[in-house]
Amino acid sequence: MKLIIAILREDRVEDTKEALETIGVRGVTFLYVTGRGQQKGRVSVRELGESLNRNMRMQLVGTWPGAGSLLHNDTEFAFGFLPKRMLIIVAYDEEVNRIVQAIVNSNQTGRHGDGKIFICPMISAMRVRTGELGDKALS
Amino acid sequence: MKLIRAIIRPESTQRVIEALEKNSIYAMTRMNVTGRGKEMGITQGAVRYTEMPKEMLMIVLPDDVVTKAVRVIETAARTGTKDYPAAGNPGDGKIFVTDVDESHTIRTGEK
């Protein structure tokens, strides 16, 4: 059993849901998170404006030059923790590759910020309703 | 590869992030959570608070930097008293380290 943690763009989540549905993945946990990657959360002011129009979840960090002044639009780039969605899926070992492939296919734009997928070992699971343990809890 | 989950005080998040930046660790995910530890929250007069707001940082790192990163988070997240700045207080948080089998970059599709 594996735990799949995928961190994705907010606007790709609907496509991802559909892709997961097609390959028969039903149980998914969705979280709203913020985060950044190796680019230190670099985002162009234009993209930032779009994001701010969509929602106000952008958290700005004043650590880098320009980070604080972007709202005056006098810098080209801003840095900050960007709004992302996190998907958590617990799956059988043999399903993992298929799920990863589906997520990659529905999220790949080729630009920085597409996200990451982490696969962690998961020892067991329990269905609370019935108390079923292990593989039975997932079926 | 390891996944570090650090549950810290929201007010110390900025300090922890800056400390990690000094050690060239930039990539992380943060989320707002609530929780409590072995003190079972806090009691203020007649009111008992059983869920305290915390911030969780999730960082995936190669094995060789994990110990250093944990040390950095620990030092930055620890609050002190006036006399002992590094004393630590209940509620400073916890750091959990778990295994990660593999990670994929969606942009390039590589493992």
Interface residues (C-beta under 8 A of the other chain):
Chain A: K2 I5 I7 L8 L31 Y32 V33 T34 G35 R36 G37 Q38 K40 G41 Q59 V61 T63 F81 K84 M86 V100 I103 V104 N107 Q108 T109 G110 R111 H112 G113 D114 G115 K116 I117 F118 I119 C120 P121
Chain B: L3 Q14 I17 E18 E21 Y26 A27 M28 T29 R30 M31 M58 V60 T98 D99 V100 D101 E102 S103 H104 T105 I106 R107 G109
